[in-house]
């Protein structure tokens, strides 16, 4: 019976998004999963098959996509030397050449279009600009998924830092009272992708499916955490000051300015969020529940 299962290739299978997709596809029992990685010897048990694929070496993609029904693609804009557009277009072309029937691309909103050129957030807009290439490739089915602001960011790249007054918290160029952040547990992107592959009639015609577990202001984020026993603070700082604090800070500042002006998703996305939840067959985890399980509660003084 397993030989009749459709084969799905997952690019970036060792990362946050790709790993979540691999796990969800395996849990569904509906597909055979081919995990694609630059170092297959390091991850021999990752999926049914573990195959070499390097987006910077398009010649590796022919074998990686051979015989696959579907492909999930995510690219990493933060990797040094990455040409994200070149990588994505190579993958789209290789998938088309391999006869892939359903292509799912992890994209983001087009900040340049939404802000009418006023804000520059390349790691959003560069992904959005690939959407047209995916659409025009002529796959039988194609789907766009949108990752939110990861809850996990608050334990990682945007973890609270010790502030000047000694308290832990955040100093950001963002109005903390504005509810503008579409958030979610990035591991829950997996079920959206897996169920989209299962239901191409529902989500295989170019739909955009955003994962959104919560929609909060930064004050609401902090209030949630502090109710759970933390003592975090927030300080709003000018964008031009923040932009000089670390390499890449200017783009982060522009991203937060975009959130404040337009929200993370950039438009009224209630219908798209509802469709994503319908496709996944579940409601994503709220921030409070995720934080309770993942933020270590400080020991009593």
HELIX and SHEET records of a PDB file:
HELIX    1   1 UNK A    2  UNK A    4  5                                   3    
HELIX    2   2 UNK A   16  UNK A   28  1                                  13    
HELIX    3   3 UNK A   40  UNK A   43  5                                   4    
HELIX    4   4 UNK A   58  UNK A   60  5                                   3    
HELIX    5   5 UNK A   61  UNK A   65  1                                   5    
HELIX    6   6 UNK A   84  UNK A   97  1                                  14    
HELIX    7   7 UNK A  111  UNK A  114  1                                   4    
HELIX    8   8 UNK A  122  UNK A  128  1                                   7    
HELIX    9   9 UNK A  131  UNK A  136  1                                   6    
HELIX   10  10 UNK A  151  UNK A  155  5                                   5    
HELIX   11  11 UNK A  186  UNK A  188  5                                   3    
HELIX   12  12 UNK A  189  UNK A  198  1                                  10    
HELIX   13  13 UNK A  200  UNK A  203  1                                   4    
HELIX   14  14 UNK A  218  UNK A  227  1                                  10    
HELIX   15  15 UNK A  239  UNK A  242  1                                   4    
HELIX   16  16 UNK A  249  UNK A  262  1                                  14    
HELIX   17  17 UNK A  270  UNK A  280  1                                  11    
HELIX   18  18 UNK A  287  UNK A  294  1                                   8    
SHEET    1   A 7 UNK A  49  UNK A  52  0                                        
SHEET    2   A 7 UNK A  31  UNK A  37  1                                        
SHEET    3   A 7 UNK A   6  UNK A  11  1                                        
SHEET    4   A 7 UNK A  70  UNK A  73  1                                        
SHEET    5   A 7 UNK A 102  UNK A 107  1                                        
SHEET    6   A 7 UNK A 141  UNK A 146  1                                        
SHEET    7   A 7 UNK A 205  UNK A 210  1                                        
SHEET    1   B 3 UNK A 149  UNK A 150  0                                        
SHEET    2   B 3 UNK A 181  UNK A 184  1                                        
SHEET    3   B 3 UNK A 214  UNK A 216 -1                                        
SHEET    1   C 3 UNK A 161  UNK A 162  0                                        
SHEET    2   C 3 UNK A 168  UNK A 172 -1                                        
SHEET    3   C 3 UNK A 233  UNK A 236  1                                        
END                                                                             
